[in-house]
């Protein structure tokens, strides 16, 4: 059962839409980070997609968190730290818009 959850989490992270540039493969750091996150982070964090949606942190805060996770046993290599940080920055804080009630007009900006 645990292996199945990890596999599902890896598939979700690998299909995470990310930024428009990352989708086209314009940012190799973000893409490298996506692969590392799928391989390393999802062994413990099976709800990673949702966590990324709600956490809004600066690049430095994400970097500190990566180091904290390494101190807790995450197998992130030194040359992968910047890539993982780039992926987390590119994909965090993207909450879905609030759901509207049926018949409620759209909010004007």
C-alpha positions in Angstrom: 0.0 0.0 0.0 2.8 2.5 0.9 4.6 1.8 -2.4 1.4 2.5 -4.3 0.9 5.9 -2.5 4.5 6.8 -3.3 4.0 5.9 -6.9 0.9 8.0 -7.1 2.7 10.9 -5.5 5.6 10.6 -8.0 3.1 10.6 -10.9 1.4 13.7 -9.5 4.6 15.6 -9.0 5.9 14.7 -12.5 2.6 16.0 -14.0 2.5 19.1 -11.9 1.9 22.0 -14.3 4.5 24.4 -12.9 5.2 27.7 -14.5 4.6 28.3 -18.2 8.4 28.3 -18.9 9.0 25.1 -17.0 6.2 23.5 -19.0 8.1 24.2 -22.2 11.3 23.1 -20.7 12.8 26.6 -20.7 14.2 26.3 -17.2 16.3 23.2 -16.8 16.9 23.9 -13.0 13.1 23.7 -12.4 12.8 20.5 -14.4 15.8 18.9 -12.6 14.2 19.9 -9.3 10.9 18.3 -10.4 12.7 15.0 -11.0 14.5 15.2 -7.6 11.4 16.1 -5.7 9.5 13.2 -7.4 12.3 10.8 -6.5 13.2 12.0 -3.0 10.5 14.1 -1.4 7.5 12.0 -2.2 8.9 9.0 -0.2 7.6 10.8 2.8 5.4 13.7 1.5 2.5 12.0 -0.3 0.4 15.2 -0.3 3.2 17.3 -1.8 1.0 18.9 -4.5 -1.4 20.3 -1.9 1.4 21.4 0.4 3.0 23.4 -2.5 -0.4 25.1 -3.3 -0.8 26.5 0.2 2.8 27.4 1.2 4.0 30.8 0.1 7.6 31.2 1.0 10.6 33.2 -0.3 13.4 31.5 -2.2 15.6 31.7 1.0 12.8 30.1 3.1 12.5 27.2 0.6 16.2 26.8 0.6 16.4 26.6 4.4 13.6 24.1 4.3 15.5 21.9 1.8 18.5 22.0 4.2 16.2 21.1 7.1 14.8 18.2 5.2 18.4 17.0 4.4 19.1 17.1 8.1 16.1 14.9 8.6 17.4 12.3 6.1 16.2 13.5 2.7 18.7 12.2 0.1 19.2 15.5 -1.8 22.7 15.8 -3.2 24.6 19.1 -2.9 24.3 19.8 -6.7 20.5 19.3 -6.5 19.8 21.8 -3.7 19.4 24.8 -6.1 17.3 22.8 -8.5 14.9 21.6 -5.8 14.7 25.1 -4.4 13.9 26.5 -7.9 11.2 23.9 -8.4 9.6 24.7 -5.0 9.7 28.4 -5.7 8.2 28.0 -9.2 5.4 25.8 -8.0 4.4 27.2 -4.6 1.6 29.5 -3.5 -0.7 28.6 -6.4 -4.0 28.3 -4.6 -7.1 27.7 -6.7 -9.5 30.7 -6.8 -12.3 30.5 -4.3 -15.3 28.5 -5.5 -18.3 30.6 -6.4 -21.9 29.7 -5.4 -24.1 28.9 -8.4 -25.6 32.1 -9.8 -23.0 34.3 -8.0 -21.5 36.8 -10.5 -17.8 36.8 -11.1 -15.7 39.2 -9.1 -14.5 42.2 -11.1 -10.9 43.3 -10.9 
